[in-house]
Structures are given as structure tokens and as C-alpha cells.
Amino acid sequence: METLPYEAFVSELLSRSRLFLSQEELQIISDKTIAQAGFGGVGALVIELLARWGIKRFRLLDMDRYEVSNMNRQIYATLETLGRYKAEIAAERIKQINPFAEIEMVCCGKLNHGNVRELIQSADIVIREADLPTANLLLHYYAKKFRIPLIEGHCHKVTGGVVSVFDYRSPKQRSIDEPTRIKFVNNLLYRYLKVSRNEIGTIPEDRFADIDREFKPAGTLNFVTNLLACLVVSETIKLILNEGKRVVYPKQIYIDTFRLKLKIKSAYNFERFWGYIKREWLRK
């Protein structure tokens, strides 16, 4: 089929969305630059759905290649893509959906202090679907530094997951390295556990491997990852438009498919707090 001119193509692409959103709102969405790290079970479907919103600019990063074990839940994992880099496949898929989209960056490597800046600086939204602890720390550190909103969704306890929104445009937005602001509790941590808040910006990259050793892949189910991806995209669109009911960290969206639960909870519970203590202890 002959490719339509850009305006006509996007108009046709979003004709059904225009029944709910105005042309001005759709234009705001399409003008954004999305930076995403990670194209696994959740991440691949996130970028697929965002591409179908007519978004113009993408920056992509993932160090992994497709394996057979990915085929049960990762939408781009097929016999044809086995052994190929996930970021490259994601870039190809975006262009297949929207030939006018600009792929500003495709990085098939591990996040570090250099490429994370290139990935997210001047972007409008950061999507964090990379699993490694250092990727988590780097993306949050630089998103907060550059005041760029970050959204993430990850499986939790196999049958469910968590979606979090960090609107770093606000200097008051709390980050993952702030489990509490209760002075008494912090004093106890520093005095008895010697916990210190080492900023990721000061940690040399030769220590990244030590930090990432604690990571262990979690069990996942394909219908859980797909639901989480839809929630991530929904929160992304609402954040861009500043519309709808939204929650920002420390509030998070929790979903459990087996118990049919969808609720908003605070991240500051004992289990999450103790996990932070252990991570800081191992980081020393």
C-alpha cells in the first residue's frame, strides 16, 4: 500500500482515538520523545502500544538478545528474531507501525554513566523496563537530575505486578532511594546498620557488576506482563496530558490477576523498606 503523507497517515492512524481525545491532545502526545530501556515481557508491548499513538521520536536501549525462553511472553520473540538484539527488533517494529517515527538512538549494550545521559537527556518520558539494579539506579538518578518523568511496571509475586510513576518534573518528587524521611528511623539506620545513601552518580562503573550480582529473575506469566504494559501506557498518556486519575510515588498501582485485585498502595511498607536496607548493605 502506498504510504500516505504524514498528516494524513497520523490522522487515519488516530481516527478512533479522536472519538475520545481532541486533535490538540493527540498532537501533544505525538510530539513527545520517549526514552525506553528494556524490551522484555512488559517493555516490548509498551513500545508497541506507544508506537501506535503516533509518537514521533524514540530512544531505545537493551543489552539482551532474544532467546527461546522469551517466546512464551515477549511479543517480539519469534523464530525469526532469536539471537537478535531486542533494541534493534523494537526499532524495526516501530518503523513498521509508523514509518514517520524517528529512531534517535538504538543502543544494544548495558546502561552506564555515558549512554544513560544520551538516552534520556531532553526526553519527555523515561520508561524503565530494564531489570538490573544498576539500570534501575542509573535511570532514576539521571531522570531526577534532568527532571524527566519516569514510569515503570514490573511483575511482583508471579501473579501480579506494580506500576509506579515518578514525576521528577517536581523537585518534591520522592525517589526510590528515599524509603523514609523519619529522622529517628534514619538515625537508627546510620548508627547501627551503617547504611549510607551512596548516590549512583558517584559509584564507579567497575562496581556495577558487584551490585548486579544480587539480581535474580522473577517468575512471570504472559497475561500479567501484558496487563502491566497496558497500565504503563495508560499512565504515560495520562501523565503527558495531565488528565485522568493519577498516582505518583510513593503511591503505586498493584494488580493481582489470581485474586482479581487492582488497588493503590504505598511503597513505604516494611517489606520494601527492609529490601532497601539489604541493597544498601550489599552495595558497600
BAVO-580427 format. One record per atom (N, C-alpha, C): residue in three letters; x, y, z. Coordinates in steps of 0.05 Angstrom, whole numbers, padded with zeros to 5 digits, always signed. Example, Ala and Ser with C-alpha at 12.3 -4.5 7.8 and 13.67 -1.06 7.14 Angstrom:
BEGIN
ALA+00264-00114+00156
ALA+00246-00090+00156
ALA+00264-00066+00156
SER+00257-00045+00142
SER+00273-00021+00143
SER+00258+00001+00157
This chain:
BEGIN
MET+00017-00024+00000
MET+00000+00000+00000
MET+00017+00025+00000
GLU+00010+00044-00017
GLU+00026+00068-00018
GLU+00024+00084+00008
THR+00047+00094+00018
THR+00048+00108+00043
THR+00034+00135+00040
LEU+00016+00142+00059
LEU+00003+00168+00059
LEU+00022+00190+00068
PRO+00017+00215+00061
PRO+00032+00237+00072
PRO+00029+00236+00103
TYR+00049+00248+00117
TYR+00050+00246+00146
TYR+00024+00254+00159
GLU+00013+00278+00153
GLU-00011+00288+00166
GLU-00035+00269+00161
ALA-00037+00260+00137
ALA-00060+00242+00130
ALA-00056+00215+00144
PHE-00031+00205+00146
PHE-00026+00180+00158
PHE-00033+00180+00188
VAL-00023+00201+00202
VAL-00029+00203+00231
VAL-00058+00207+00236
SER-00071+00223+00219
SER-00100+00228+00222
SER-00116+00202+00220
GLU-00108+00185+00200
GLU-00122+00160+00197
GLU-00114+00141+00220
LEU-00089+00141+00228
LEU-00080+00123+00249
LEU-00095+00128+00275
LEU-00101+00153+00281
LEU-00113+00160+00307
LEU-00143+00167+00304
SER-00156+00158+00283
SER-00184+00166+00278
SER-00202+00156+00300
ARG-00197+00132+00310
ARG-00214+00121+00332
ARG-00207+00135+00359
SER-00182+00142+00363
SER-00174+00156+00387
SER-00187+00183+00388
ARG-00192+00195+00365
ARG-00203+00222+00364
ARG-00232+00222+00373
LEU-00244+00199+00376
LEU-00271+00198+00386
LEU-00272+00203+00416
PHE-00248+00201+00429
PHE-00246+00205+00458
PHE-00229+00230+00465
LEU-00207+00234+00449
LEU-00189+00256+00454
LEU-00191+00277+00432
SER-00185+00301+00438
SER-00186+00322+00417
SER-00161+00321+00399
GLN-00162+00334+00376
GLN-00140+00335+00358
GLN-00116+00348+00372
GLU-00121+00369+00389
GLU-00099+00382+00403
GLU-00085+00363+00423
GLU-00101+00347+00436
GLU-00090+00328+00455
GLU-00073+00306+00441
LEU-00083+00297+00419
LEU-00069+00277+00403
LEU-00043+00288+00393
GLN-00043+00314+00385
GLN-00019+00327+00376
GLN+00002+00329+00398
ILE-00007+00335+00422
ILE+00011+00337+00445
ILE+00025+00310+00450
ILE+00009+00288+00448
ILE+00020+00261+00452
ILE+00041+00255+00430
SER+00033+00260+00405
SER+00051+00252+00383
SER+00077+00268+00382
ASP+00077+00291+00394
ASP+00101+00308+00393
ASP+00122+00300+00414
LYS+00117+00280+00430
LYS+00135+00273+00451
LYS+00159+00255+00442
THR+00180+00255+00459
THR+00203+00238+00455
THR+00203+00218+00478
ILE+00202+00192+00471
ILE+00202+00171+00491
ILE+00229+00157+00492
ALA+00240+00155+00516
ALA+00265+00141+00520
ALA+00258+00116+00537
GLN+00265+00093+00526
GLN+00258+00068+00540
GLN+00282+00049+00541
ALA+00285+00037+00565
ALA+00306+00017+00569
ALA+00291-00009+00577
GLY+00296-00030+00561
GLY+00284-00056+00567
GLY+00260-00062+00550
PHE+00262-00085+00535
PHE+00241-00094+00517
PHE+00235-00123+00521
GLY+00230-00130+00546
GLY+00222-00157+00553
GLY+00192-00161+00552
GLY+00181-00176+00571
GLY+00153-00182+00571
GLY+00135-00158+00572
VAL+00142-00139+00590
VAL+00127-00114+00593
VAL+00137-00094+00572
GLY+00163-00090+00570
GLY+00174-00068+00554
GLY+00167-00070+00524
ALA+00167-00094+00513
ALA+00162-00096+00484
ALA+00133-00087+00478
LEU+00114-00096+00494
LEU+00086-00088+00489
LEU+00083-00058+00494
VAL+00097-00047+00514
VAL+00095-00018+00519
VAL+00103-00002+00494
ILE+00126-00009+00482
ILE+00136+00006+00459
ILE+00118+00002+00435
GLU+00106-00022+00433
GLU+00087-00028+00412
GLU+00063-00009+00414
LEU+00051-00007+00437
LEU+00028+00009+00441
LEU+00034+00039+00438
LEU+00057+00048+00448
LEU+00065+00076+00445
LEU+00069+00083+00415
ALA+00080+00065+00400
ALA+00084+00070+00371
ALA+00057+00074+00358
ARG+00037+00061+00367
ARG+00010+00063+00355
ARG-00004+00088+00363
TRP+00008+00104+00380
TRP-00003+00131+00387
TRP+00009+00152+00368
GLY+00025+00144+00349
GLY+00036+00163+00330
GLY+00059+00180+00341
ILE+00071+00171+00363
ILE+00093+00186+00376
ILE+00116+00188+00356
LYS+00128+00212+00355
LYS+00147+00218+00334
LYS+00176+00207+00339
ARG+00185+00208+00364
ARG+00213+00204+00370
ARG+00217+00183+00392
PHE+00236+00164+00387
PHE+00242+00143+00405
PHE+00272+00140+00409
ARG+00280+00133+00434
ARG+00307+00125+00440
ARG+00305+00099+00455
LEU+00321+00079+00446
LEU+00318+00051+00454
LEU+00344+00040+00465
LEU+00342+00025+00487
LEU+00366+00012+00497
LEU+00358-00015+00510
ASP+00373-00035+00503
ASP+00371-00062+00515
ASP+00395-00078+00508
MET+00407-00090+00528
MET+00432-00105+00523
MET+00428-00134+00514
ASP+00403-00144+00516
ASP+00398-00172+00512
ASP+00390-00179+00483
ARG+00394-00205+00477
ARG+00384-00216+00452
ARG+00361-00235+00458
TYR+00344-00241+00438
TYR+00321-00259+00442
TYR+00330-00288+00445
GLU+00318-00301+00464
GLU+00323-00330+00469
GLU+00297-00345+00468
VAL+00298-00371+00466
VAL+00274-00388+00465
VAL+00256-00383+00489
SER+00268-00380+00513
SER+00253-00376+00538
SER+00236-00350+00537
ASN+00243-00332+00519
ASN+00228-00307+00517
ASN+00201-00311+00502
MET+00199-00332+00487
MET+00177-00335+00468
MET+00150-00339+00482
ASN+00149-00346+00507
ASN+00123-00351+00520
ASN+00110-00325+00528
ARG+00124-00302+00528
ARG+00112-00277+00538
ARG+00121-00252+00524
GLN+00142-00252+00508
GLN+00153-00228+00497
GLN+00144-00226+00468
ILE+00129-00205+00462
ILE+00114-00203+00437
ILE+00131-00204+00412
TYR+00156-00195+00414
TYR+00174-00194+00390
TYR+00191-00219+00388
ALA+00189-00238+00407
ALA+00205-00262+00407
ALA+00191-00283+00389
THR+00204-00288+00366
THR+00194-00308+00347
THR+00218-00324+00337
LEU+00213-00344+00321
LEU+00235-00359+00309
LEU+00253-00342+00292
GLU+00242-00321+00280
GLU+00258-00304+00263
GLU+00275-00284+00279
THR+00268-00278+00303
THR+00283-00258+00318
THR+00302-00271+00339
LEU+00302-00297+00341
LEU+00320-00310+00361
LEU+00349-00302+00355
GLY+00364-00295+00375
GLY+00392-00287+00372
GLY+00397-00258+00365
ARG+00375-00244+00358
ARG+00379-00215+00351
ARG+00374-00197+00375
TYR+00386-00174+00374
TYR+00383-00155+00396
TYR+00355-00144+00398
LYS+00345-00143+00422
LYS+00317-00134+00427
LYS+00313-00105+00419
ALA+00333-00088+00424
ALA+00331-00060+00417
ALA+00328-00056+00387
GLU+00343-00072+00371
GLU+00342-00070+00342
GLU+00314-00079+00332
ILE+00304-00100+00344
ILE+00278-00110+00335
ILE+00256-00089+00342
ALA+00258-00077+00366
ALA+00239-00057+00373
ALA+00239-00033+00354
ALA+00263-00025+00345
ALA+00266-00003+00326
ALA+00252-00010+00300
GLU+00257-00034+00291
GLU+00245-00043+00265
GLU+00214-00043+00268
ARG+00204-00053+00290
ARG+00175-00055+00294
ARG+00162-00027+00295
ILE+00175-00008+00307
ILE+00164+00019+00308
ILE+00161+00030+00280
LYS+00181+00026+00263
LYS+00181+00036+00236
LYS+00160+00021+00219
GLN+00155-00004+00225
GLN+00134-00019+00211
GLN+00106-00008+00218
ILE+00103+00002+00242
ILE+00077+00014+00251
ILE+00075+00042+00241
ASN+00095+00058+00245
ASN+00095+00087+00238
ASN+00121+00093+00223
PRO+00120+00093+00197
PRO+00144+00099+00181
PRO+00155+00127+00185
PHE+00139+00145+00196
PHE+00148+00172+00201
PHE+00162+00176+00228
ALA+00161+00155+00245
ALA+00174+00157+00271
ALA+00204+00160+00268
GLU+00216+00176+00285
GLU+00245+00179+00285
GLU+00258+00162+00307
ILE+00276+00144+00300
ILE+00291+00129+00320
ILE+00317+00143+00325
GLU+00318+00158+00346
GLU+00341+00176+00352
GLU+00364+00160+00363
MET+00360+00137+00375
MET+00381+00122+00387
MET+00373+00093+00390
VAL+00391+00075+00382
VAL+00388+00046+00387
VAL+00414+00037+00400
CYS+00413+00029+00425
CYS+00437+00020+00439
CYS+00433-00009+00448
CYS+00451-00026+00439
CYS+00450-00055+00446
CYS+00471-00061+00467
GLY+00471-00046+00489
GLY+00491-00050+00509
GLY+00480-00044+00537
LYS+00497-00048+00557
LYS+00489-00044+00584
LYS+00489-00014+00591
LEU+00470-00005+00607
LEU+00470+00023+00616
LEU+00495+00030+00631
ASN+00505+00054+00626
ASN+00528+00064+00641
ASN+00524+00095+00643
HIS+00543+00108+00656
HIS+00540+00137+00660
HIS+00540+00152+00634
GLY+00552+00141+00613
GLY+00553+00155+00588
GLY+00528+00152+00571
ASN+00520+00127+00566
ASN+00497+00123+00548
ASN+00470+00130+00561
VAL+00469+00130+00588
VAL+00444+00137+00601
VAL+00438+00167+00597
ARG+00458+00183+00596
ARG+00454+00212+00590
ARG+00444+00215+00562
GLU+00456+00202+00543
GLU+00447+00203+00515
GLU+00419+00193+00512
LEU+00412+00173+00527
LEU+00386+00161+00525
LEU+00364+00180+00534
ILE+00367+00192+00558
ILE+00345+00206+00570
ILE+00346+00236+00570
GLN+00369+00248+00566
GLN+00371+00277+00568
GLN+00354+00290+00546
SER+00337+00309+00553
SER+00318+00323+00536
SER+00294+00306+00527
ALA+00292+00281+00536
ALA+00269+00265+00530
ALA+00245+00276+00546
ASP+00221+00268+00538
ASP+00197+00277+00552
ASP+00188+00257+00573
ILE+00191+00231+00568
ILE+00184+00210+00586
ILE+00205+00188+00585
VAL+00212+00177+00609
VAL+00230+00154+00610
VAL+00214+00130+00619
ILE+00216+00108+00604
ILE+00203+00083+00611
ILE+00225+00064+00620
ARG+00223+00055+00645
ARG+00243+00037+00657
ARG+00232+00009+00658
GLU+00240-00008+00639
GLU+00233-00037+00639
GLU+00258-00054+00640
ALA+00281-00043+00643
ALA+00306-00058+00647
ALA+00307-00069+00675
ASP+00317-00093+00679
ASP+00315-00108+00704
ASP+00338-00103+00723
LEU+00362-00100+00713
LEU+00386-00100+00730
LEU+00384-00077+00750
PRO+00394-00081+00775
PRO+00393-00060+00796
PRO+00408-00034+00787
THR+00430-00037+00773
THR+00445-00013+00765
THR+00429+00003+00744
ALA+00414-00011+00727
ALA+00397+00003+00708
ALA+00375+00019+00722
ASN+00364+00006+00743
ASN+00344+00019+00759
ASN+00355+00045+00772
LEU+00378+00042+00785
LEU+00391+00064+00799
LEU+00399+00087+00779
LEU+00411+00079+00757
LEU+00420+00099+00738
LEU+00397+00115+00726
LEU+00376+00102+00717
LEU+00354+00115+00705
LEU+00340+00134+00724
HIS+00337+00125+00749
HIS+00324+00143+00768
HIS+00342+00166+00775
TYR+00367+00161+00778
TYR+00386+00183+00786
TYR+00386+00205+00764
TYR+00388+00197+00739
TYR+00390+00217+00718
TYR+00363+00229+00710
ALA+00342+00213+00713
ALA+00315+00224+00708
ALA+00309+00246+00728
LYS+00317+00241+00753
LYS+00313+00261+00774
LYS+00331+00285+00769
LYS+00356+00280+00761
LYS+00375+00301+00756
LYS+00365+00320+00733
PHE+00354+00308+00712
PHE+00345+00323+00689
PHE+00315+00331+00691
ARG+00303+00323+00713
ARG+00274+00329+00718
ARG+00256+00319+00695
ILE+00259+00293+00689
ILE+00243+00280+00669
ILE+00226+00258+00682
PRO+00200+00257+00677
PRO+00183+00236+00690
PRO+00192+00209+00682
LEU+00190+00190+00700
LEU+00197+00162+00695
LEU+00174+00144+00703
ILE+00168+00125+00687
ILE+00146+00106+00692
ILE+00157+00078+00689
GLU+00149+00060+00707
GLU+00158+00032+00705
GLU+00136+00013+00714
GLY+00137-00011+00703
GLY+00119-00032+00711
GLY+00133-00059+00711
HIS+00130-00073+00733
HIS+00144-00098+00736
HIS+00128-00119+00751
CYS+00133-00145+00744
CYS+00119-00167+00757
CYS+00126-00168+00787
HIS+00107-00177+00802
HIS+00111-00179+00831
HIS+00096-00204+00841
LYS+00110-00222+00853
LYS+00098-00247+00864
LYS+00084-00263+00842
VAL+00095-00264+00818
VAL+00087-00280+00795
VAL+00059-00273+00784
THR+00038-00273+00801
THR+00011-00270+00790
THR+00003-00240+00788
GLY+00021-00222+00796
GLY+00013-00194+00795
GLY+00037-00177+00790
GLY+00033-00151+00794
GLY+00055-00132+00788
GLY+00049-00105+00800
VAL+00069-00087+00795
VAL+00068-00060+00806
VAL+00075-00040+00784
VAL+00060-00018+00783
VAL+00065+00003+00764
VAL+00070+00029+00781
SER+00092+00042+00775
SER+00100+00066+00791
SER+00105+00090+00772
VAL+00096+00113+00781
VAL+00101+00138+00766
VAL+00117+00157+00783
PHE+00139+00166+00772
PHE+00156+00185+00786
PHE+00157+00211+00770
ASP+00142+00231+00779
ASP+00141+00256+00763
ASP+00163+00274+00772
TYR+00187+00269+00762
TYR+00211+00284+00770
TYR+00211+00313+00760
ARG+00191+00321+00746
ARG+00189+00350+00739
ARG+00186+00367+00764
SER+00175+00354+00785
SER+00172+00368+00811
SER+00196+00362+00828
PRO+00210+00382+00839
PRO+00233+00377+00856
PRO+00225+00363+00882
LYS+00199+00362+00889
LYS+00190+00349+00913
LYS+00184+00319+00909
GLN+00186+00310+00884
GLN+00181+00282+00879
GLN+00201+00264+00893
ARG+00191+00245+00909
ARG+00209+00227+00923
ARG+00217+00204+00905
SER+00241+00194+00910
SER+00253+00174+00892
SER+00255+00148+00907
ILE+00265+00127+00893
ILE+00268+00101+00905
ILE+00289+00100+00927
ASP+00307+00120+00928
ASP+00328+00120+00948
ASP+00319+00135+00973
GLU+00293+00140+00976
GLU+00283+00154+00999
GLU+00261+00137+01013
PRO+00269+00115+01027
PRO+00249+00098+01039
PRO+00234+00111+01062
THR+00246+00131+01075
THR+00233+00145+01097
THR+00246+00172+01101
ARG+00230+00190+01112
ARG+00241+00216+01120
ARG+00238+00220+01150
ILE+00233+00198+01164
ILE+00231+00199+01193
ILE+00259+00200+01205
LYS+00265+00222+01217
LYS+00293+00227+01227
LYS+00301+00205+01246
PHE+00284+00197+01264
PHE+00290+00177+01284
PHE+00299+00151+01271
VAL+00283+00142+01251
VAL+00290+00117+01238
VAL+00316+00119+01223
ASN+00320+00141+01209
ASN+00345+00144+01194
ASN+00369+00144+01213
ASN+00366+00156+01236
ASN+00388+00157+01255
ASN+00395+00128+01264
LEU+00375+00112+01268
LEU+00380+00084+01276
LEU+00394+00069+01254
LEU+00386+00074+01229
LEU+00399+00060+01207
LEU+00429+00068+01206
TYR+00435+00093+01207
TYR+00462+00102+01205
TYR+00479+00093+01229
ARG+00467+00092+01252
ARG+00482+00085+01276
ARG+00488+00055+01279
TYR+00468+00039+01273
TYR+00470+00010+01279
TYR+00476-00007+01254
LEU+00465+00001+01231
LEU+00470-00014+01206
LEU+00490-00001+01188
LYS+00498+00023+01194
LYS+00518+00037+01178
LYS+00508+00040+01149
VAL+00483+00044+01146
VAL+00472+00048+01119
VAL+00477+00077+01110
SER+00487+00079+01086
SER+00492+00106+01075
SER+00479+00107+01048
ARG+00470+00131+01040
ARG+00457+00135+01015
ARG+00477+00143+00994
ASN+00492+00124+00984
ASN+00512+00130+00963
ASN+00498+00136+00937
GLU+00501+00160+00927
GLU+00489+00167+00902
GLU+00501+00151+00879
ILE+00484+00142+00861
ILE+00494+00126+00838
ILE+00514+00142+00821
GLY+00511+00169+00821
GLY+00528+00185+00805
GLY+00557+00185+00814
THR+00562+00176+00838
THR+00589+00175+00848
THR+00601+00147+00849
ILE+00585+00127+00842
ILE+00594+00099+00842
ILE+00608+00093+00816
PRO+00633+00084+00817
PRO+00648+00077+00792
PRO+00636+00053+00778
GLU+00638+00053+00752
GLU+00625+00032+00736
GLU+00638+00004+00741
ASP+00662+00003+00751
ASP+00674-00023+00756
ASP+00661-00037+00780
ARG+00644-00022+00795
ARG+00629-00034+00817
ARG+00601-00043+00808
PHE+00593-00037+00784
PHE+00566-00044+00775
PHE+00561-00074+00775
ALA+00581-00089+00768
ALA+00578-00118+00767
ALA+00572-00129+00795
ASP+00585-00118+00815
ASP+00580-00127+00843
ASP+00552-00121+00851
ILE+00542-00098+00843
ILE+00514-00090+00850
ILE+00494-00108+00836
ASP+00500-00115+00811
ASP+00481-00130+00795
ASP+00480-00160+00803
ARG+00500-00169+00818
ARG+00501-00198+00825
ARG+00477-00206+00842
GLU+00464-00187+00856
GLU+00442-00193+00873
GLU+00416-00198+00857
PHE+00416-00191+00832
PHE+00392-00194+00816
PHE+00387-00223+00809
LYS+00361-00231+00813
LYS+00352-00257+00805
LYS+00326-00254+00790
PRO+00324-00265+00766
PRO+00299-00262+00751
PRO+00275-00273+00766
ALA+00253-00259+00764
ALA+00228-00268+00778
ALA+00211-00285+00759
GLY+00194-00301+00771
GLY+00175-00316+00754
GLY+00155-00297+00741
THR+00147-00303+00717
THR+00128-00285+00702
THR+00108-00302+00687
LEU+00084-00290+00683
LEU+00063-00302+00667
LEU+00056-00282+00645
ASN+00051-00292+00621
ASN+00048-00273+00598
ASN+00024-00255+00601
PHE+00002-00264+00613
PHE-00021-00246+00615
PHE-00016-00225+00636
VAL+00002-00230+00655
VAL+00009-00210+00675
VAL+00026-00188+00662
THR+00046-00196+00647
THR+00063-00176+00634
THR+00047-00159+00615
ASN+00028-00171+00601
ASN+00012-00155+00582
ASN-00006-00135+00596
LEU-00017-00143+00618
LEU-00034-00124+00634
LEU-00017-00101+00644
LEU+00006-00107+00654
LEU+00024-00087+00665
LEU+00032-00067+00643
ALA+00037-00077+00619
ALA+00045-00060+00597
ALA+00022-00040+00590
CYS-00003-00050+00590
CYS-00026-00033+00585
CYS-00028-00011+00607
LEU-00023-00018+00632
LEU-00024+00001+00653
LEU-00002+00022+00650
VAL+00022+00013+00642
VAL+00044+00032+00639
VAL+00037+00052+00617
VAL+00026+00043+00595
VAL+00019+00061+00573
VAL-00003+00080+00581
SER-00023+00069+00595
SER-00045+00086+00605
SER-00034+00108+00623
GLU-00016+00102+00642
GLU-00005+00122+00659
GLU+00013+00142+00643
THR+00026+00133+00622
THR+00042+00150+00606
THR+00025+00171+00592
ILE+00003+00162+00580
ILE-00015+00180+00566
ILE-00028+00200+00585
LYS-00036+00191+00608
LYS-00048+00209+00628
LYS-00028+00230+00638
LEU-00003+00221+00641
LEU+00017+00239+00650
LEU+00023+00260+00629
ILE+00025+00252+00604
ILE+00030+00271+00583
ILE+00008+00292+00581
LEU-00017+00284+00584
LEU-00039+00302+00581
LEU-00047+00316+00607
ASN-00035+00306+00629
ASN-00043+00316+00656
ASN-00073+00313+00660
GLU-00083+00289+00653
GLU-00112+00284+00655
GLU-00116+00257+00669
GLY-00141+00253+00677
GLY-00149+00228+00690
GLY-00139+00225+00719
LYS-00147+00204+00732
LYS-00138+00199+00759
LYS-00110+00187+00758
ARG-00091+00201+00771
ARG-00063+00192+00770
ARG-00052+00190+00799
VAL-00034+00171+00802
VAL-00019+00169+00827
VAL+00010+00170+00822
VAL+00025+00183+00840
VAL+00054+00184+00837
VAL+00067+00172+00862
TYR+00091+00163+00859
TYR+00106+00150+00880
TYR+00108+00169+00904
PRO+00104+00159+00929
PRO+00105+00131+00938
PRO+00080+00115+00934
LYS+00058+00127+00924
LYS+00035+00111+00917
LYS+00041+00095+00891
GLN+00031+00071+00890
GLN+00036+00053+00867
GLN+00010+00038+00861
ILE+00008+00029+00836
ILE-00014+00012+00827
ILE-00006-00017+00830
TYR-00021-00032+00845
TYR-00016-00060+00849
TYR-00038-00076+00836
ILE-00031-00097+00821
ILE-00050-00114+00809
ILE-00044-00143+00815
ASP-00064-00159+00821
ASP-00061-00188+00825
ASP-00082-00202+00809
THR-00074-00216+00788
THR-00093-00228+00769
THR-00108-00251+00781
PHE-00095-00267+00799
PHE-00108-00290+00811
PHE-00128-00283+00832
ARG-00123-00261+00846
ARG-00141-00252+00867
ARG-00160-00230+00856
LEU-00157-00223+00831
LEU-00174-00203+00818
LEU-00174-00177+00835
LYS-00150-00167+00840
LYS-00147-00143+00856
LYS-00132-00122+00840
LEU-00142-00098+00841
LEU-00128-00075+00829
LEU-00131-00052+00850
LYS-00109-00044+00862
LYS-00111-00024+00883
LYS-00087-00006+00883
ILE-00090+00016+00898
ILE-00068+00035+00902
ILE-00057+00031+00930
LYS-00031+00028+00932
LYS-00018+00024+00958
LYS+00007+00041+00960
SER+00016+00045+00984
SER+00041+00060+00989
SER+00065+00041+00987
ALA+00086+00051+00975
ALA+00111+00035+00973
ALA+00125+00033+00999
TYR+00118+00050+01018
TYR+00133+00051+01043
TYR+00121+00031+01063
ASN+00125+00005+01057
ASN+00117-00015+01076
ASN+00143-00029+01086
PHE+00140-00046+01106
PHE+00163-00058+01119
PHE+00180-00075+01100
GLU+00165-00090+01083
GLU+00180-00108+01064
GLU+00197-00092+01045
ARG+00186-00071+01034
ARG+00201-00054+01015
ARG+00224-00040+01029
PHE+00219-00031+01054
PHE+00239-00017+01070
PHE+00262-00035+01077
TRP+00257-00059+01085
TRP+00278-00078+01092
TRP+00294-00086+01067
GLY+00280-00088+01044
GLY+00295-00093+01019
GLY+00315-00071+01013
TYR+00307-00046+01018
TYR+00325-00024+01014
TYR+00350-00027+01031
ILE+00345-00034+01057
ILE+00368-00037+01075
ILE+00387-00058+01065
LYS+00377-00080+01056
LYS+00394-00102+01046
LYS+00410-00093+01021
ARG+00396-00079+01003
ARG+00410-00069+00979
ARG+00433-00050+00987
GLU+00428-00032+01006
GLU+00449-00014+01014
GLU+00472-00028+01028
TRP+00465-00049+01043
TRP+00486-00064+01057
TRP+00504-00078+01036
LEU+00491-00090+01016
LEU+00507-00105+00995
LEU+00523-00086+00978
ARG+00513-00061+00975
ARG+00527-00042+00958
ARG+00553-00033+00970
LYS+00557-00035+00996
LYS+00582-00025+01009
LYS+00606-00041+01000
